[in-house]
Amino acid sequence: MEKITAKDIIRSVGLSSEIEAHLTNPQDLHGDTIYYIYVKIASCIGSDQAIAFVNMIRTIEPLSTVNFLHSLYQLEKADWNSDFRYSTAKKRREFLSHFGEEKGPREKERVVCNDDDHEL
């Protein structure tokens, strides 16, 4: 199998591999695009890694291009480990433990994460 990176795979399906580009110019993440990425991972990296990719997709909430790229790059850093879990609740807890809960006029509109709802 050829050695290929997550950024190479993203570029091969026509998306920008730079997360910053999707902040200012969001691109839709279609099912076909996700499928082509899955096929590329399965053929170039391995079937176990493709299964880890599918598990990653199932855990992304909300599924946006930015969240998808963050998760994919984290999965690659974890050596495409099938036990990898991306958790927005974990990221939020890490943020709040460092910066604390923000107070302000929209405080009542914030949604509180229930740790029991998310798999870590």
N, C-alpha and C positions, 0 to 999 in steps of 0.2 A: 504494500500500500504506500502511496505517495505521502510525504509529510506536508500537511496543510494546516493553516491556522484558522481560527474562528473568523478573523477579519478577512482572510482570503475567501472563505465560504460566503460570507455576507456580500462581499463585492461581486462574487460570481453569480449571484441571483439578482443583481441590479440595485442593491441598496447601498447607501453610504455606510461605511464601517465606523465612522466617527459619530459618537453619541451627541456631541455638540450640534452637529448638523440637523439632528432630528428635534432638537429643542426649539430652533427657530423656523424650521421648515419640516413639519411632521410628514412622514410618509405612511400610508396605510400598510398594515401588515396583514396580507391576505392569506387564506388557507393554502393556496397554491404555492406561495412563497415559502411558507413554513414547511410544506411537503418537500419542495426542492432542496431546502436546507437539510432536512432529515435524510433525503436520498444521498446528498453529498457527504454527510457525516458517516452514513452507513457504508458507503463505497470507499471513502478515503481514510477514515479513521477506524471504524469497526462497528459491528452490530451491537455490542454491549454499550458503546458510547452513544449510539443512536437511541437505544432504550433510555439511557440517562437523559438525553435531550427531550424525549417524550415526557418523562417524569418532570423535567424542569418546566415544560410548557404548561402542564397541568397545575402547577403551583403558582403561576404568575397571576397576580391580581392587582390592578387591572392589566389586561394584556394590551400594552402599548409598545410602540417600537423602542422607546427609550428603556422601559422595563425589560423588554425582551433582550436588547443588547447587553444591558447590565448583567442579566442572568446568564446569558450565553458566555460572556467573558469570565464570569465567576466560575461557571462549569468548566471552562477550559483551564483556568488556574487550578482547579481541583483535580486536574488530570482526567477529566471526563468521568469522574467517579460516579457510579450508579447510585450511591447512597447520598449524593448531593441533594440538598433541599434549599431552594431560595425562599426566603420568608420575609415579606414586607413587614410583618409584625416584629420580627427580630431586628430589622434595620431601624424601625421606629423606636424600639426600646433602647437600642444603642444610642440613637440620637438624643432621646429624652434623658438618658442617664448622663450624657455629657453636657447638654445645654439646659435641661429642665423643661417643664411644661410652659408653653408660651401663654401669657395672659393678655387679654385685649378685648375689643368690642365684639369680635366674632367667636369668642371662647365657647359660647353655648352651641354653636353650629358644628364644632369639632366632633368627630366620631372617635370613641374610645375603643381601642383594640382589646378584645377579650383573648387572653393567651390560650384559653382552652380551644379556641376555634382554629388555631393554626398549628401545623405540624412543624417541629423544629428539627 
